[in-house]
Each structure stands twice: as structure tokens, then as C-alpha cells.
Amino acid sequence: MRKIMLLIGCSVATLPSVFADSVIRPGLWEVTTKSDLLQLIPHVPAEQMQQITRLAKQYGLEMPQISNGAANSTMCITPEMAKQEVPSYLFENQTGCTVKNASRTGNRYQMELTCSNAQFKGDGYAEGVFMTPESFSGQAEFDSVVQGSPIVAHAETTGRWVSEYCDVVKPLR
């Protein structure tokens, strides 16, 4: 009995280090982001939403489906992206953002963000946790200026692996 308990204890003790070396699973992912700012989308005039959609397309992004304060989208994670220690591809070069001071400890990651484009400038912080290779959750805080107006934004994000095939979604650039 003592040997069994020792074996179980050793197995449990090595779980965090085993997971720390794992990567997220490549393939099609469903990502949901919730934010108070997304609650305002129904009040944005149609012309301005068209501008936002055009801006997103300039950066190679498709506007996600937004309802009830949440943006739902799918994304393709390539095998190369999945091998990265920190998922900076979720932010880097997306709408003009750069990542700095990115780190990962075990199954947790964190990074600082600086974003700058014609519509949006600001600094932020993102952190998250890989619950399994097929799911993650995280949050981001931004202190920014959007079209000349100062805004502090907070967002909660969850992701779940859907399929190994990304036929309908292009990988992030």
C-alpha cells in the first residue's frame, strides 16, 4: 500500500511539469471574448460598423459574430503556432499590436501589449491559462485611446479546440 501511495504521489507531483512542456492542440478553435465594450455594439451606427469591418479586413481579420456582449469566432492554429511557448500569435500583429515581456510558467502565460494604428493606440496586459491542450481561458486589460477617446477595457476570453481540420478558416498571419 505504501508503494502505491508513493507512486501516486510521484505521478501527481510530475503532472505540472509534464503539462508545462505540452502545447495547445493544432487545428480549428472556437474563441469567445466577453467585454463591456462589446455590449455597446448594438448601439454603433451601421456606417461606423462598416468602417470597423473594413479596418479588420485590412489586418486580415474577419469580424466575429457579436451578440449579448460576446464575440464568437473561429481561428486556425497551425502546428508551428501550437509549438510556441506563449500564444503571442493571439495578439501580435493583430490590428497593429506587438507583444513584449511574454512568459510562461507551467500552464500559465502572461504578456504586455502595445497597440498602435490609425484608430486605436494603447498599452495592455494579457494573461491566461491552458486548462488542457484543448482549452484555455484568459483576460486582457487595455488603457487606450480609440478615435481620440480614452478607454479602459477589460475582456475575458475562452477557447476550445473543435477539430483538427481548418479547411474553412485561414491561419492567423
Summary of the structure (lengths in Angstrom):
residues: 173
radius of gyration: 18.5
end to end distance: 53.8
largest distance: 70.7
contacts: 458
relative contact order: 0.20
helix: 27%
strand: 46%
